[in-house]
Amino acid sequence: KKFYLRSAATGVGKTRAMIADACNIACDEIYSSKEGKWINNGTKEPTIFISTEQELDEIQTMMIAFLSDVDEEHIITGEYYAGEWERVIYAGELLARCPLYIEQLPDFSLKDIENTIKKGIRDWEVRYVFFDYIHTSMKILTEVTSKTGIRGLREDNVLFMISIRLKDLCNQYG
């Protein structure tokens, strides 16, 4: 029953940090360049990563880069240093067998968020939810206006409502 909200300027790596956290929780192995081998991570908890902006292939690339400790640019360009290709392949296999699920909600409402989380809990027994990221959408503005009867709510109020709903869901489902 913990809700964490990260805030930082654009481009400082909030999504990458969230992906790293999700991988650390859901994947039981991670490559350590320091040790030069795959190490046991000790976890394998069902986790869902809900994306509102990034495409599926972008998210998967970031996840594989994190797990394999291979520079994301090497994966994108296909130009690898010795041993990196094998690590990327293994990271892809690891990602496929770990309980880490990705859902996309580009235009979402509060109800969509709730339904996605409920689906994760019901279908995959998800225990950890990462939502990337809280922002307004046409669908949510319409929903909030309809529910409150107030037109023209300030964006900070709408963002606050989203975070409160996420916190409520966290408390409700533990």
Secondary structure, 3 states (H helix, E strand, C coil): CCCCCCCCCCCCCHHHHHHHHHHHHHCCEEEECCCCEEEECCCCCCEEEEECCCCHHHHHHHHHHHHHCCCHHHHHHCCCCCCHHHHHHHHHHHHHHCCEEEEECCCCCHHHHHHHHHHHHHHHCCCEEEEECCCCCHHHHHHHHHHHCCCCCCHHHHHHHHHHHHHHHHHHHC
